[in-house]
Amino acid sequence: MYNSNIETIKVNQYLKNHRKEFNEEIGITLKKHRIMNGVTTNKLSERAMMTISYINQIENGSNGLSLAKFIMICNALEAEPEKIIEKFTFGCKKNEDLFYNELQKEKNLSKNIIEYVKKKYSGYDF
């Protein structure tokens, strides 16, 4: 079951207004994945066909990503894009439960989104 239209709009508004924080979180997530898999910045730069400076900007959150560049980085890391962004998505109840449980481990922007929606729609069963 998908969330009501108003819930999706509220979450997307929150993301739109907090793009900098979102870019930082995506960058941190990509960097953690790169490090856990033993890929150097130089190797990622080479595989993704991007400059080292640009990779560093992405990982530090000072530069956002287009979808094409995100896919290129995922390909270079041999990572499934949905695994990288799953904690940032808000969809069906099953994904929502996984999303919320994952966020219990760390405090981040995504947790703030869930908390905002829960407070705003406290009568709903999340």
C-alpha positions as CSV (number, residue, x, y, z in Angstrom):
1,M,0.0,0.0,0.0
2,Y,1.4,3.4,-1.0
3,N,1.3,6.4,1.3
4,S,-1.3,9.0,0.6
5,N,-0.4,11.7,-1.8
6,I,-0.1,14.4,1.0
7,E,2.5,12.3,2.9
8,T,4.7,11.9,-0.2
9,I,4.4,15.7,-0.9
10,K,5.5,16.6,2.7
11,V,8.5,14.3,2.5
12,N,9.5,15.6,-0.9
13,Q,9.1,19.2,0.4
14,Y,11.4,18.4,3.3
15,L,14.0,16.9,1.0
16,K,13.8,19.9,-1.3
17,N,14.3,22.3,1.6
18,H,17.2,20.2,3.0
19,R,19.1,19.3,-0.2
20,K,22.5,20.2,1.3
21,E,22.1,17.8,4.1
22,F,20.8,15.1,1.7
23,N,23.9,15.6,-0.5
24,E,26.1,15.2,2.6
25,E,24.4,12.0,3.6
26,I,24.5,10.5,0.1
27,G,28.2,11.4,-0.1
28,I,28.9,9.8,3.3
29,T,27.0,6.7,2.2
30,L,29.0,6.4,-1.0
31,K,32.3,7.0,0.8
32,K,31.5,4.3,3.4
33,H,30.6,1.9,0.6
34,R,33.8,2.7,-1.3
35,I,36.0,2.3,1.8
36,M,34.3,-1.0,3.0
37,N,35.0,-2.4,-0.4
38,G,38.6,-1.3,-0.5
39,V,38.3,1.0,-3.5
40,T,40.6,4.0,-3.4
41,T,39.5,7.5,-4.5
42,N,41.9,7.2,-7.4
43,K,40.4,3.9,-8.6
44,L,36.9,5.2,-8.2
45,S,37.8,8.3,-10.2
46,E,39.3,6.2,-13.0
47,R,36.4,3.7,-13.1
48,A,33.7,6.4,-12.9
49,M,35.5,8.6,-15.4
50,M,35.3,11.6,-13.1
51,T,38.1,13.7,-11.5
52,I,39.4,12.9,-8.1
53,S,38.4,16.5,-7.1
54,Y,34.8,15.8,-8.2
55,I,34.7,12.5,-6.3
56,N,35.9,14.3,-3.2
57,Q,33.2,17.0,-3.6
58,I,30.5,14.3,-3.8
59,E,31.8,12.4,-0.8
60,N,32.0,15.6,1.2
61,G,28.5,16.6,0.2
62,S,29.6,19.9,-1.3
63,N,28.4,18.8,-4.8
64,G,25.1,17.0,-5.7
65,L,24.8,14.2,-8.2
66,S,22.8,13.8,-11.3
67,L,21.1,10.4,-11.8
68,A,23.6,9.5,-14.6
69,K,26.6,10.3,-12.4
70,F,25.1,8.4,-9.5
71,I,24.7,5.4,-11.7
72,M,28.2,5.7,-13.0
73,I,29.6,5.8,-9.5
74,C,27.5,2.8,-8.5
75,N,28.8,0.9,-11.5
76,A,32.3,1.9,-10.6
77,L,31.8,0.6,-7.1
78,E,29.9,-2.5,-8.4
79,A,27.1,-1.4,-6.1
80,E,23.4,-1.8,-6.6
81,P,21.9,1.8,-6.7
82,E,18.9,0.7,-4.7
83,K,21.1,-0.5,-1.9
84,I,22.9,2.8,-1.7
85,I,19.6,4.9,-1.6
86,E,17.3,2.5,0.2
87,K,17.5,4.4,3.5
88,F,16.5,7.6,1.7
89,T,13.4,6.3,0.1
90,F,9.9,6.5,1.4
91,G,7.4,4.1,-0.2
92,C,5.3,1.1,0.7
93,K,4.7,-0.1,4.3
94,K,7.4,-2.8,3.9
95,N,10.0,-0.3,2.8
96,E,8.9,2.1,5.4
97,D,9.5,-0.5,8.2
98,L,12.9,-1.3,6.9
99,F,13.7,2.3,6.5
100,Y,12.7,3.2,10.0
101,N,14.5,0.3,11.6
102,E,17.7,1.1,9.7
103,L,17.4,4.7,10.9
104,Q,17.2,3.6,14.5
105,K,21.0,2.8,14.2
106,E,22.0,6.4,13.2
107,K,20.7,9.8,13.6
108,N,20.4,11.5,10.2
109,L,18.3,13.5,7.9
110,S,16.2,10.5,6.9
111,K,15.2,9.9,10.5
112,N,14.2,13.5,10.7
113,I,11.9,13.0,7.7
114,I,10.2,10.0,9.4
115,E,9.8,11.8,12.7
116,Y,8.3,14.9,10.9
117,V,5.8,12.8,9.1
118,K,4.9,10.8,12.2
119,K,4.3,14.1,14.2
120,K,2.3,15.7,11.4
121,Y,0.2,12.6,10.9
122,S,0.1,11.2,14.4
123,G,-3.3,9.6,13.8
124,Y,-2.0,7.4,11.1
125,D,-0.6,3.9,11.6
126,F,3.0,3.9,10.5
